[in-house]
Amino acid sequence: MHPTPRPLPTAGLSPAWTGYLRDWDRALRAANHPQTTRYNYLLAAAQLGRYLREYSPDPEAVTAADDPTRVSRAHVESFQGWMIETRSASTALNKHKCLQQFFKFLLVEEEIARSPMERVAQPKTVQKLVPVMRDEDTRKLLEVCKGTGFVQLRDEALIRLYANTGARLSEIGGLLVDDVDLATDSVHLHGKGAKDRRVRFGPKTGRAVSRYLRARAKRPGSELPQLWLAERGARPLAPNGIKIRLKRLGEAAGLDGVHAHRWRHTFAHEWKRAGGDTGDLMLLLGWSSEDMVRHYGASAAAERAQENQQRLGIGERF
């Protein structure tokens, strides 16, 4: 099943901006970009257009607010600074990358001769170390899920799949019943950029998924293709609902900051700690660049460095 298309974020934009964004969306769909990626791209361009109309201190921004082909480097830099002040440097960096793609599209369409992004520097961001999920914390969450009720069985299966595969929130959250193969104890994950992969899981996870499927078969909505069902009503549990559910389970277990990506960081950490191959890790987690290995492994790398420091005892031998 395909997700319901989101409306284009064109409210408050001029006809010219709206037309270009509609054309860009068509091109992105033709290139098979995921819906979430398309929306984020379009949103960044729309935010630039609205900024130029409503917030820019530059009186000449009125022309650019009517026509994106009139956007200058100064307009983009002003927007980027405003994003840093009103949101964050990381958000501004995300918008920067999205706008690079928008003006690249206008270049390809020969609507502009030169991109205003050419000499706009990327915002510098502070790298935050995302803490890994400790085994004892996952055990606490599983304790909260103990029971034979439908919700308890569902939540245990969710937690074990996230911890056992290191998959993204959307990948586990978007699973279909047909994506699960209990004969091989594996799931078919639909990754970013239409990059599918099959990942194995262990016996404890297999038992949890099997128990959930038996409970699911007796529920209203069991005929739905989506794997995860909501507690009430014959409707699927969407990834955002899973995100909220994990947070609530964390609160019940006395844990802060429980979210799916912490298990993803943990998976990368444990893999590297065990001396696992970087290429294999990239295949398992659906990455095409080693930059992601470094990003997700930053917290783990810091911890491994501290462990090595203690083991070597530098400065403690005299």
BAFI-3210 file (N, C-alpha, C; in Angstrom, 3 decimals, decimal comma, padded with zeros to 6 digits):
// residues 318
n [1|2|3|4|5|6|7|8|9|10|11|12|13|14|15|16|17|18|19|20|21|22|23|24|25|26|27|28|29|30|31|32|33|34|35|36|37|38|39|40|41|42|43|44|45|46|47|48|49|50|51|52|53|54|55|56|57|58|59|60|61|62|63|64|65|66|67|68|69|70|71|72|73|74|75|76|77|78|79|80|81|82|83|84|85|86|87|88|89|90|91|92|93|94|95|96|97|98|99|100|101|102|103|104|105|106|107|108|109|110|111|112|113|114|115|116|117|118|119|120|121|122|123|124|125|126|127|128|129|130|131|132|133|134|135|136|137|138|139|140|141|142|143|144|145|146|147|148|149|150|151|152|153|154|155|156|157|158|159|160|161|162|163|164|165|166|167|168|169|170|171|172|173|174|175|176|177|178|179|180|181|182|183|184|185|186|187|188|189|190|191|192|193|194|195|196|197|198|199|200|201|202|203|204|205|206|207|208|209|210|211|212|213|214|215|216|217|218|219|220|221|222|223|224|225|226|227|228|229|230|231|232|233|234|235|236|237|238|239|240|241|242|243|244|245|246|247|248|249|250|251|252|253|254|255|256|257|258|259|260|261|262|263|264|265|266|267|268|269|270|271|272|273|274|275|276|277|278|279|280|281|282|283|284|285|286|287|288|289|290|291|292|293|294|295|296|297|298|299|300|301|302|303|304|305|306|307|308|309|310|311|312|313|314|315|316|317|318]
n.u [000,835|000,462|001,465|-000,813|-000,772|000,841|-000,444|000,866|003,170|002,340|001,013|000,409|002,279|003,483|001,968|004,004|006,051|004,503|003,930|006,528|007,271|005,369|006,122|008,668|008,064|006,799|008,966|010,576|008,966|008,958|011,572|011,506|011,813|011,415|008,296|008,505|011,034|010,571|008,631|010,056|012,029|010,410|009,171|011,293|011,958|009,528|009,450|011,562|010,500|008,286|009,601|010,972|008,839|007,555|009,339|011,912|014,405|015,261|014,383|014,368|013,716|011,141|010,737|012,003|010,357|008,153|009,089|011,032|013,285|014,599|015,946|018,708|022,169|022,533|019,906|019,478|021,463|020,574|018,139|019,113|020,541|018,391|017,014|018,832|018,690|015,953|015,311|017,439|020,973|021,332|018,871|018,961|021,070|019,932|017,942|019,587|020,768|018,497|017,676|019,809|019,225|016,821|017,536|019,309|017,552|016,220|018,343|018,804|016,436|016,902|016,056|017,436|020,718|022,756|023,313|022,089|023,127|025,764|028,070|027,319|027,964|027,818|025,974|027,717|027,562|027,041|028,167|026,116|026,319|024,611|023,268|023,897|021,629|021,429|021,805|020,514|018,583|016,955|016,019|014,473|012,417|011,269|010,333|008,221|006,532|005,700|003,439|000,363|-001,451|-002,778|-001,591|000,732|002,119|002,464|004,048|006,372|007,324|007,852|009,913|011,925|012,475|013,464|015,760|017,164|017,660|018,501|017,154|015,569|013,121|010,930|011,233|010,774|008,316|006,827|006,430|004,898|002,600|003,312|006,002|007,333|009,107|008,889|009,931|012,555|013,322|013,426|013,136|011,763|012,921|011,967|013,844|015,321|015,180|014,205|015,658|015,699|016,111|016,906|016,798|018,048|016,738|017,045|016,372|014,837|013,587|012,206|010,395|008,885|007,735|006,251|004,396|003,046|001,878|000,050|-001,713|-002,529|-004,004|-006,478|-007,659|-009,717|-009,324|-007,395|-007,166|-005,867|-003,065|-000,862|001,618|001,571|-000,908|-003,256|-004,224|-006,939|-009,766|-010,064|-007,451|-004,238|-001,132|000,708|004,096|004,584|002,847|004,037|006,401|005,445|004,401|006,715|007,985|006,199|006,347|008,970|008,777|007,157|008,943|010,764|012,702|014,503|014,256|013,695|013,815|013,533|015,910|017,980|018,507|019,503|021,915|023,084|023,288|025,201|027,319|027,789|028,410|030,796|032,380|032,703|034,421|033,367|032,894|032,997|031,778|029,894|028,275|027,211|025,637|023,757|022,451|021,513|022,986|024,683|026,946|030,056|030,093|027,780|028,232|030,255|028,840|026,680|028,176|029,494|028,997|029,447|032,095|033,407|032,942|034,274|036,857|037,297|037,174|039,445|041,358|041,233|041,970|044,593|045,853|047,340|049,456|049,080|051,016|053,055]
n.v [-001,193|002,233|005,270|007,895|010,707|013,736|017,077|019,707|022,001|024,825|027,045|030,527|031,254|032,742|032,562|031,859|030,647|028,522|027,122|026,321|024,674|022,675|021,576|020,681|018,766|016,882|016,048|014,938|012,831|011,328|010,517|008,719|009,412|009,050|009,712|011,200|012,407|013,980|015,741|017,094|018,397|020,106|021,577|023,077|024,802|026,158|027,427|029,200|030,859|031,962|033,236|035,263|036,805|037,550|038,005|038,888|041,416|042,805|045,104|044,537|041,941|041,437|041,027|038,525|037,058|036,801|035,421|032,616|032,407|034,733|034,785|035,553|035,062|036,510|036,578|033,883|033,483|035,232|034,022|031,599|032,428|033,380|030,996|029,682|031,357|031,216|028,514|026,093|025,358|022,867|022,444|024,536|023,628|021,370|022,613|024,025|021,955|020,935|023,155|023,347|021,272|022,188|024,510|023,343|021,862|023,985|024,895|022,727|022,808|025,020|027,472|029,220|030,676|030,351|028,946|030,332|029,173|028,613|029,827|029,839|029,156|026,117|025,826|025,609|022,944|021,659|018,567|016,266|013,792|010,924|008,929|005,434|002,617|000,991|-002,451|-003,053|-001,078|-001,690|-004,109|-003,188|-001,894|-004,087|-005,432|-003,796|-004,423|-006,977|-009,679|-011,201|-009,932|-008,300|-005,755|-005,803|-007,964|-007,013|-004,697|-005,815|-007,289|-005,204|-003,741|-005,697|-006,183|-003,679|-003,493|-005,776|-005,596|-003,008|-001,321|001,472|003,770|004,148|001,950|-000,460|000,315|000,527|-002,023|-004,749|-007,491|-009,516|-009,043|-010,339|-013,245|-016,104|-018,571|-018,271|-016,570|-013,674|-010,266|-008,222|-005,240|-001,942|000,447|003,810|005,799|003,837|001,528|-001,624|-004,321|-007,487|-008,640|-010,612|-011,977|-012,829|-015,809|-015,125|-012,775|-013,779|-015,499|-013,619|-012,118|-014,111|-014,811|-012,384|-012,271|-014,380|-013,370|-011,113|-012,159|-012,619|-010,220|-007,263|-005,956|-007,659|-008,443|-006,426|-005,206|-004,050|-004,654|-003,841|-003,240|-000,903|-000,263|000,155|-000,152|-001,051|-000,511|000,465|000,796|003,548|004,677|007,113|006,812|004,639|005,826|007,602|005,713|004,302|006,305|006,629|004,108|004,235|006,248|004,901|002,982|004,480|005,785|008,164|009,779|007,654|006,245|004,926|005,239|005,150|002,468|001,907|003,329|001,863|-000,678|-000,197|000,483|-001,888|-003,639|-002,568|-002,648|-005,349|-005,841|-005,988|-005,940|-002,915|-002,579|-004,673|-003,823|-001,498|-002,611|-004,056|-002,031|-000,407|001,686|003,867|005,289|005,797|007,895|007,865|005,719|006,747|008,890|007,659|006,088|007,744|008,304|005,760|005,377|007,237|006,086|003,626|004,571|005,593|003,223|001,921|003,699|003,351|000,679|000,719|002,344|004,739|007,158|006,249|004,605|005,203]
n.w [000,000|-000,756|000,893|001,876|-000,204|000,762|000,917|-001,161|000,318|-000,122|000,803|001,062|-000,828|-003,909|-007,234|-009,062|-007,452|-006,449|-008,816|-009,676|-007,532|-007,756|-010,227|-009,530|-007,599|-009,210|-010,758|-008,740|-007,885|-010,235|-010,230|-008,241|-005,523|-001,983|-000,237|002,170|001,892|-000,396|000,595|002,617|001,094|-000,504|001,495|002,604|000,470|000,236|002,717|002,448|000,449|001,811|003,891|002,521|001,730|004,129|006,286|005,601|005,888|003,718|001,317|-001,396|-001,527|-002,159|-004,886|-005,258|-003,633|-005,168|-007,353|-007,674|-009,275|-009,017|-006,680|-004,614|-003,581|-001,189|-000,222|000,436|002,377|004,357|005,024|005,991|008,261|009,748|010,184|011,864|014,110|014,839|014,845|014,773|014,360|013,181|011,952|010,118|008,550|007,406|005,835|004,110|002,571|001,317|-000,202|-001,945|-003,675|-004,768|-006,242|-007,939|-009,468|-010,764|-012,275|-014,006|-015,375|-016,787|-015,914|-014,385|-014,584|-012,851|-009,666|-006,629|-004,409|-004,671|-003,371|-000,752|002,509|004,367|007,422|010,497|012,747|016,056|017,034|018,497|020,941|020,768|023,221|023,658|023,842|026,774|027,771|030,154|030,226|028,045|029,004|031,150|029,760|028,467|030,675|031,449|029,402|029,925|029,794|028,576|027,038|024,069|023,485|025,074|023,934|021,341|021,809|022,920|020,733|018,952|020,317|020,520|017,808|016,948|018,598|017,837|015,122|014,460|012,810|011,092|012,513|010,729|009,052|010,515|011,491|009,166|008,231|006,468|006,855|005,106|004,851|006,810|007,512|009,021|008,621|007,898|009,837|009,370|008,124|005,567|004,791|003,923|002,810|002,887|-000,090|-001,823|-001,268|-000,641|001,723|003,194|006,494|009,111|012,213|015,732|017,835|020,178|019,399|017,209|018,499|019,924|017,827|016,564|018,566|018,748|016,170|016,319|018,244|016,896|014,782|015,857|016,180|015,492|012,245|011,396|008,810|007,498|005,577|006,861|009,360|012,092|014,467|015,862|019,289|019,678|017,582|014,097|012,742|011,395|013,258|012,996|012,096|013,526|015,649|016,884|017,696|019,668|021,414|022,251|023,684|025,819|027,001|027,842|029,796|031,631|032,424|033,732|032,220|030,265|027,061|025,219|022,109|018,758|017,270|019,062|019,526|017,062|017,046|019,097|017,934|015,906|017,572|019,121|017,086|015,972|018,225|018,554|016,538|014,003|010,410|008,536|006,014|005,980|008,066|006,953|004,931|006,444|007,894|005,942|004,722|002,449|002,562|004,233|005,926|007,425|009,089|010,693|011,836|013,257|014,876|016,614|019,397|020,395|019,597|021,200|023,685|023,404|023,145|025,704|027,165|026,174|027,065|029,848|029,977|028,963|030,795|030,720|032,044|034,591|035,510|037,209]
ca.u [000,000|001,195|000,959|-001,631|000,101|000,655|-000,638|002,056|003,220|002,446|000,165|001,056|003,285|003,016|001,705|005,258|006,634|003,644|004,124|007,839|007,270|004,569|006,956|009,753|007,477|006,585|010,284|011,023|008,179|009,431|012,872|011,204|012,209|010,380|007,370|009,036|012,115|009,967|007,965|011,077|012,602|009,431|008,937|012,410|011,809|008,358|009,813|012,365|009,579|007,485|010,514|011,232|007,620|007,047|010,316|013,197|014,573|015,712|013,242|014,418|013,280|009,768|010,822|012,306|009,184|007,214|009,679|012,238|014,458|015,228|016,586|020,149|022,964|022,245|018,598|019,641|022,250|019,704|017,199|019,863|020,770|017,099|016,742|019,690|018,184|014,601|015,242|018,740|021,965|021,105|017,728|019,447|021,879|018,979|017,331|020,648|020,902|017,275|017,683|020,774|018,518|015,811|018,160|019,872|016,421|016,011|019,447|018,543|015,307|017,401|015,317|018,472|022,029|023,703|022,614|022,450|023,732|027,156|029,081|026,704|028,604|026,942|026,067|028,471|026,714|027,697|027,783|025,609|026,514|023,377|023,654|023,429|020,632|022,054|021,037|019,612|017,453|016,048|015,357|013,428|011,302|010,620|009,604|006,968|005,694|005,389|002,020|-000,141|-002,413|-002,387|-000,687|002,017|002,796|002,866|005,141|007,595|007,804|008,429|011,179|012,934|012,856|014,335|017,033|017,830|017,998|019,054|016,441|015,000|011,741|009,988|011,385|010,010|006,944|006,144|006,400|003,654|002,586|004,038|007,440|007,890|009,288|009,270|010,665|013,979|013,516|013,932|012,152|012,083|012,830|011,885|014,682|015,298|015,597|013,783|016,700|015,179|017,078|016,363|017,611|017,707|016,614|017,359|015,272|013,951|012,770|011,307|009,308|008,031|006,969|005,299|003,319|002,252|001,083|-001,084|-002,674|-003,026|-004,985|-007,781|-008,055|-010,330|-008,302|-006,362|-007,043|-005,075|-001,710|000,161|001,930|001,272|-002,278|-003,487|-004,909|-008,391|-010,210|-009,437|-006,580|-002,815|-000,348|001,672|005,390|004,507|002,205|005,059|007,314|004,772|004,283|008,027|008,228|005,370|006,925|010,156|008,328|006,675|010,121|011,643|013,813|014,341|014,771|013,582|013,349|014,052|017,264|018,989|018,903|020,309|023,248|023,590|023,655|026,484|028,314|028,108|029,026|032,185|033,091|033,027|035,346|032,626|033,311|032,222|030,954|028,754|027,395|026,496|024,601|022,720|021,696|020,976|023,743|025,489|028,123|030,720|029,814|026,723|028,860|030,936|027,831|025,974|029,111|030,251|028,868|030,090|033,535|033,873|032,926|035,352|038,119|037,427|037,484|040,845|042,169|041,297|042,705|046,016|046,385|048,328|049,553|048,829|052,059|054,188]
ca.v [000,000|003,490|006,246|008,966|011,841|014,976|018,238|020,531|023,071|026,054|028,121|031,823|031,473|033,341|031,580|031,380|029,701|027,343|026,383|025,682|023,580|021,591|020,937|019,974|017,578|015,915|015,506|014,097|011,594|010,564|009,948|007,738|009,840|008,735|010,809|012,043|013,215|014,991|016,762|017,905|019,259|021,130|022,434|024,018|025,837|026,961|028,268|030,297|031,771|032,701|034,129|036,430|037,626|037,997|038,303|039,414|042,874|043,366|045,567|043,939|040,540|041,341|040,431|037,109|036,431|036,529|034,566|031,991|032,584|036,020|034,631|035,791|034,491|037,263|036,138|032,564|033,635|035,856|032,975|030,629|033,033|033,422|029,624|029,406|032,131|030,830|027,066|025,603|025,220|021,604|022,663|025,379|022,772|020,558|023,483|024,316|020,809|020,860|024,252|022,997|020,433|022,995|025,373|022,431|021,583|025,161|024,924|021,692|023,285|026,217|028,645|030,118|030,396|030,075|028,721|031,245|028,395|028,322|030,240|029,908|028,154|025,318|026,191|024,696|022,389|020,940|017,165|015,765|012,369|010,243|007,796|004,119|002,017|-000,052|-003,694|-003,003|-000,200|-002,471|-005,074|-002,468|-001,690|-005,383|-005,731|-003,040|-005,075|-008,357|-009,998|-011,955|-009,109|-007,927|-004,601|-006,221|-008,800|-006,125|-003,818|-006,610|-007,592|-003,970|-003,429|-006,686|-005,981|-002,504|-003,782|-006,895|-005,305|-001,667|-000,689|002,792|003,827|003,981|000,635|-001,420|000,824|000,379|-003,420|-005,439|-008,875|-010,328|-008,771|-011,186|-014,645|-016,847|-019,766|-017,903|-015,555|-012,472|-009,274|-007,479|-003,834|-000,991|001,540|005,102|005,802|002,586|000,526|-002,706|-005,312|-008,489|-008,707|-011,722|-011,685|-013,959|-016,651|-014,428|-011,863|-014,622|-015,957|-012,458|-011,790|-015,204|-014,652|-011,215|-012,602|-015,198|-012,462|-010,202|-012,874|-012,624|-008,824|-006,530|-005,390|-008,656|-008,585|-005,320|-005,640|-003,527|-005,591|-003,356|-002,760|-000,035|-000,934|000,257|000,054|-001,850|000,419|000,217|001,674|004,203|004,939|008,188|006,225|003,821|006,785|008,054|004,562|004,043|007,350|006,320|002,937|004,718|006,937|003,880|002,264|005,434|006,096|009,353|009,765|006,368|006,319|003,814|005,467|004,807|001,088|001,941|003,700|000,737|-001,743|000,193|000,432|-003,269|-004,242|-002,107|-003,103|-006,758|-005,931|-006,280|-005,248|-001,703|-002,815|-005,504|-002,980|-000,620|-003,415|-004,404|-000,857|000,301|002,912|003,862|006,124|005,575|009,045|007,466|004,856|007,635|009,677|006,826|005,471|008,760|008,056|004,485|005,555|007,926|005,118|002,655|005,265|005,649|001,865|001,670|004,538|002,686|-000,581|001,015|002,933|005,788|008,137|005,605|003,580|005,754]
ca.w [000,000|-000,815|001,838|001,318|-000,544|001,507|000,040|-001,322|001,332|-000,911|001,355|001,202|-001,861|-005,160|-008,290|-009,664|-006,501|-006,419|-010,058|-009,686|-006,558|-008,335|-011,246|-008,841|-006,985|-010,282|-011,100|-007,630|-007,940|-011,382|-009,850|-007,187|-004,175|-000,998|000,046|003,249|001,312|-001,272|001,401|003,285|000,062|-000,874|002,661|002,727|-000,561|000,587|003,857|001,907|-000,228|002,799|004,602|001,675|001,680|005,428|007,342|005,127|006,054|002,443|000,514|-002,729|-001,438|-002,683|-006,228|-005,087|-003,015|-006,258|-008,383|-007,105|-010,142|-008,649|-005,369|-004,650|-002,486|000,036|000,277|001,050|003,609|005,349|005,440|006,777|009,571|010,444|010,619|013,028|015,245|015,239|015,017|015,241|013,293|012,476|011,062|009,026|007,679|006,641|004,813|003,143|001,679|000,511|-001,165|-002,983|-004,638|-005,459|-007,246|-008,940|-010,355|-011,612|-013,234|-015,011|-016,182|-017,479|-015,437|-013,865|-015,172|-011,774|-008,414|-005,541|-003,326|-005,032|-002,381|000,580|003,368|005,223|008,841|011,356|013,800|017,151|017,004|019,769|021,122|021,158|024,065|023,245|024,729|027,576|027,876|031,325|029,897|027,199|029,891|031,889|028,833|028,267|031,914|031,364|028,383|030,289|029,835|027,426|026,311|022,713|023,482|025,632|022,938|020,240|022,221|023,064|019,386|018,423|020,985|020,155|016,412|016,874|019,247|017,192|013,725|014,278|011,697|011,321|013,004|009,624|008,435|011,317|011,571|007,887|007,808|006,144|007,335|004,130|004,941|007,867|007,128|010,223|008,213|007,890|010,885|008,714|007,683|004,351|005,153|002,816|003,289|002,212|-001,484|-002,459|-001,057|000,178|002,176|004,102|007,704|010,005|013,643|016,591|018,298|021,116|018,598|016,426|019,376|020,222|016,616|016,352|019,561|018,342|014,989|016,755|018,894|015,855|013,954|016,544|016,398|014,377|011,381|011,104|007,358|006,967|005,191|007,781|010,445|013,438|014,650|017,016|020,406|019,496|016,210|013,043|012,012|011,633|014,127|012,114|012,739|014,519|016,823|017,546|018,344|020,888|022,299|022,845|024,692|026,993|027,654|028,534|031,007|032,570|032,916|034,386|031,321|029,425|025,694|024,527|020,728|017,962|016,760|020,073|019,264|015,839|017,522|019,883|017,002|015,309|018,642|019,458|015,909|015,885|019,426|018,335|015,417|012,787|009,191|008,249|004,835|006,374|008,878|006,028|004,271|007,415|008,328|004,782|004,468|001,226|002,795|005,514|006,790|008,354|010,093|011,646|012,556|014,221|015,799|017,354|020,840|020,665|019,449|022,400|024,787|023,187|023,436|027,166|027,624|025,845|027,948|031,157|029,829|028,755|032,030|030,420|033,109|035,885|035,733|037,984]
c.u [000,870|000,619|000,146|-000,744|-000,208|000,392|000,653|002,033|003,330|001,594|000,975|002,105|002,658|002,702|002,982|005,935|005,830|003,849|005,451|007,885|006,453|005,388|008,083|009,239|007,256|007,905|010,808|010,273|008,649|010,771|012,753|011,788|011,086|009,532|007,915|010,145|011,542|009,352|008,985|011,759|011,667|009,191|010,040|012,289|010,637|008,666|010,673|011,459|008,766|008,344|010,740|010,028|007,312|008,111|011,611|013,280|014,962|014,510|013,209|013,970|011,877|009,772|011,070|011,140|008,130|007,754|010,977|013,473|015,183|015,903|018,099|020,853|022,647|020,902|018,719|020,399|021,415|018,711|017,892|020,152|019,511|016,724|017,568|019,139|016,841|014,422|016,551|019,691|021,741|019,915|018,148|020,282|020,979|018,338|018,339|020,750|019,685|017,262|018,717|020,086|017,482|016,446|018,914|018,783|016,174|017,124|019,208|017,427|015,668|016,569|016,271|019,801|023,053|022,937|023,044|023,116|025,242|028,169|028,478|027,293|027,559|027,084|026,875|027,562|027,574|027,221|027,369|025,808|025,213|023,756|023,105|022,400|021,293|021,161|020,051|018,407|016,451|015,317|014,239|012,195|010,541|009,850|008,247|005,994|005,267|003,883|001,604|-001,210|-001,875|-001,353|000,687|002,814|003,286|004,081|006,448|008,188|008,460|009,811|012,266|013,386|013,787|015,718|017,844|018,298|018,673|018,360|015,881|013,567|010,760|010,063|010,633|008,544|006,151|006,059|004,984|003,737|003,420|005,546|008,126|007,947|009,796|009,986|012,168|014,324|014,147|012,785|012,687|011,847|012,826|012,600|014,521|015,762|015,306|014,861|016,182|016,311|016,367|017,337|017,116|017,506|016,784|016,134|014,318|013,027|011,770|010,133|008,346|007,156|005,896|004,111|002,427|001,349|-000,123|-002,148|-003,313|-004,137|-006,382|-008,360|-008,851|-009,223|-007,221|-006,165|-006,209|-003,670|-000,620|000,360|001,408|-000,141|-002,379|-004,263|-006,418|-008,714|-009,441|-008,572|-005,121|-002,220|000,780|002,997|005,342|003,830|003,170|006,033|006,726|004,699|005,612|008,353|007,448|005,882|008,186|009,800|007,872|007,842|011,098|012,848|013,494|014,857|014,743|013,040|014,099|015,507|018,346|019,427|019,752|021,761|023,888|024,070|025,021|027,613|028,761|028,821|030,510|033,003|033,538|033,977|034,671|033,066|032,398|031,295|029,725|027,754|026,576|025,374|023,447|021,837|021,214|021,658|024,548|026,769|028,729|030,534|028,752|027,280|029,535|029,934|027,157|026,911|029,848|030,194|029,609|031,608|034,124|033,943|034,051|036,708|038,364|037,774|038,949|041,783|042,335|042,138|044,209|046,668|047,439|048,292|049,323|049,937|053,260|053,682]
c.v [001,243|004,462|007,318|010,175|013,062|016,119|019,051|021,690|024,453|027,209|029,402|032,125|032,075|032,248|031,013|030,349|028,407|026,482|025,650|024,504|022,402|020,829|020,123|018,699|016,492|015,246|014,573|012,772|010,714|009,894|008,966|008,110|009,508|009,961|011,750|012,951|014,324|016,111|017,675|018,865|020,435|022,106|023,476|025,142|026,749|027,903|029,444|031,325|032,597|033,661|035,407|037,365|038,279|038,506|038,957|040,934|043,578|043,805|044,959|042,475|040,345|040,670|038,934|036,366|036,095|035,501|033,947|032,120|033,890|035,965|034,794|035,071|035,187|036,853|034,809|032,676|034,266|034,838|031,965|031,166|033,086|032,033|029,263|030,107|031,609|029,332|026,565|025,505|023,937|021,709|023,502|024,567|021,897|021,373|023,812|023,191|020,672|021,946|024,028|022,178|021,230|023,831|024,551|022,071|022,766|025,314|023,931|022,130|024,536|027,454|029,680|029,720|029,998|029,924|029,744|030,515|028,221|028,644|030,448|028,789|027,384|025,762|025,150|024,230|021,706|019,497|016,706|014,253|011,738|009,026|006,487|003,614|000,863|-001,291|-003,643|-002,104|-000,924|-003,509|-004,419|-002,247|-002,989|-005,822|-005,040|-003,728|-006,490|-008,582|-010,725|-011,189|-008,700|-006,809|-004,995|-007,051|-007,958|-005,295|-004,583|-006,930|-006,367|-003,704|-004,406|-006,527|-004,776|-002,822|-004,809|-006,587|-003,959|-000,898|000,668|002,676|003,499|002,590|-000,443|-000,995|000,610|-001,055|-003,883|-006,862|-009,750|-010,096|-009,671|-012,629|-015,411|-018,150|-019,508|-016,904|-014,297|-011,540|-008,572|-006,007|-002,958|000,282|002,816|004,954|004,506|001,506|-000,530|-003,640|-006,302|-008,658|-009,852|-011,216|-012,979|-014,699|-015,971|-013,462|-012,656|-015,105|-014,820|-012,102|-012,849|-015,096|-013,466|-011,553|-013,467|-014,331|-011,537|-010,851|-012,872|-011,225|-008,269|-005,870|-006,376|-008,857|-007,475|-005,798|-005,176|-004,487|-005,126|-002,771|-001,914|-000,807|-000,954|000,480|-000,784|-000,941|000,131|001,204|002,247|004,441|006,053|007,704|005,351|004,713|007,254|006,920|004,253|005,064|007,057|005,096|003,333|005,416|005,939|003,103|003,176|005,823|007,334|009,085|008,421|006,594|005,276|004,002|005,187|003,356|001,004|002,325|002,530|-000,390|-001,447|000,084|-001,000|-003,972|-003,863|-002,592|-004,557|-006,948|-006,259|-005,414|-004,067|-001,904|-003,646|-004,691|-002,054|-001,365|-003,708|-003,218|000,005|001,617|002,766|004,670|005,816|006,750|008,682|006,548|005,709|008,417|008,840|006,187|006,453|008,521|006,787|004,614|006,236|006,960|004,101|003,283|005,330|004,280|001,536|002,472|003,873|001,417|-000,326|001,641|003,991|006,840|007,558|004,599|004,126|006,325]
c.w [000,000|000,198|001,139|001,034|000,319|000,532|-000,043|-000,328|000,686|-000,376|001,507|000,157|-003,114|-006,178|-008,904|-008,760|-006,492|-007,661|-010,100|-008,708|-007,068|-009,387|-010,604|-008,203|-008,034|-010,668|-010,011|-007,608|-009,094|-011,095|-008,684|-005,828|-003,195|-000,667|001,106|002,731|000,443|-000,452|002,079|002,302|-000,230|000,262|002,801|001,713|-000,244|001,750|003,410|001,242|000,749|003,611|003,811|001,636|003,030|006,394|006,873|005,323|004,754|001,606|-000,887|-002,717|-001,988|-004,056|-006,139|-004,455|-004,056|-007,248|-007,862|-007,986|-009,856|-007,279|-005,526|-003,498|-001,164|000,631|001,024|002,367|004,717|005,905|006,347|008,179|010,401|010,968|011,851|014,266|015,755|015,449|015,626|014,058|012,504|011,532|009,862|008,040|006,804|005,515|003,714|002,106|000,768|-000,572|-002,267|-004,078|-005,431|-006,572|-008,298|-009,952|-011,300|-012,648|-014,372|-015,946|-016,985|-017,154|-014,839|-014,493|-014,119|-010,465|-007,360|-004,369|-003,524|-003,949|-000,994|001,432|004,167|006,671|009,611|012,489|014,853|017,118|018,389|019,829|021,614|021,992|023,529|024,255|025,476|027,628|029,034|031,071|029,010|028,040|030,688|031,019|028,610|029,503|031,913|030,409|028,766|030,366|028,574|026,661|024,953|022,710|024,014|024,618|021,759|020,615|022,395|021,689|018,753|019,006|020,560|018,694|016,260|017,441|018,469|015,770|013,522|013,176|012,105|011,866|011,888|009,011|009,201|011,358|010,303|007,396|007,472|006,692|006,406|004,157|005,967|007,393|008,345|009,878|008,223|008,991|010,307|008,358|006,450|004,652|003,904|003,251|002,505|000,767|-002,207|-002,354|-000,091|000,597|003,099|005,264|008,577|011,427|014,431|017,105|019,281|020,384|017,772|017,251|019,664|019,025|016,369|017,309|019,209|017,160|015,351|017,414|017,867|015,039|014,559|016,711|015,229|013,548|011,008|009,604|006,724|006,606|006,153|008,959|011,793|013,499|015,908|018,079|020,208|018,028|015,214|012,177|012,341|012,630|013,282|012,845|013,789|015,796|017,595|018,302|019,674|021,903|022,984|023,928|025,971|027,738|028,417|029,839|032,061|033,185|033,641|033,557|030,491|028,020|025,005|023,120|019,908|017,557|017,796|019,906|017,999|016,178|018,278|018,976|016,379|016,333|018,914|018,294|015,827|017,073|019,259|017,160|014,107|011,618|008,897|007,054|005,153|007,193|007,981|005,310|005,216|007,774|007,165|004,493|003,181|001,394|004,163|006,461|007,826|009,445|011,150|012,477|013,635|015,233|016,678|018,861|021,216|020,583|020,681|023,581|024,639|023,478|024,939|027,739|027,366|026,743|029,313|031,079|029,721|029,987|031,809|031,521|034,489|036,263|036,515|039,294]
res [m|h|p|t|p|r|p|l|p|t|a|g|l|s|p|a|w|t|g|y|l|r|d|w|d|r|a|l|r|a|a|n|h|p|q|t|t|r|y|n|y|l|l|a|a|a|q|l|g|r|y|l|r|e|y|s|p|d|p|e|a|v|t|a|a|d|d|p|t|r|v|s|r|a|h|v|e|s|f|q|g|w|m|i|e|t|r|s|a|s|t|a|l|n|k|h|k|c|l|q|q|f|f|k|f|l|l|v|e|e|e|i|a|r|s|p|m|e|r|v|a|q|p|k|t|v|q|k|l|v|p|v|m|r|d|e|d|t|r|k|l|l|e|v|c|k|g|t|g|f|v|q|l|r|d|e|a|l|i|r|l|y|a|n|t|g|a|r|l|s|e|i|g|g|l|l|v|d|d|v|d|l|a|t|d|s|v|h|l|h|g|k|g|a|k|d|r|r|v|r|f|g|p|k|t|g|r|a|v|s|r|y|l|r|a|r|a|k|r|p|g|s|e|l|p|q|l|w|l|a|e|r|g|a|r|p|l|a|p|n|g|i|k|i|r|l|k|r|l|g|e|a|a|g|l|d|g|v|h|a|h|r|w|r|h|t|f|a|h|e|w|k|r|a|g|g|d|t|g|d|l|m|l|l|l|g|w|s|s|e|d|m|v|r|h|y|g|a|s|a|a|a|e|r|a|q|e|n|q|q|r|l|g|i|g|e|r|f]
***
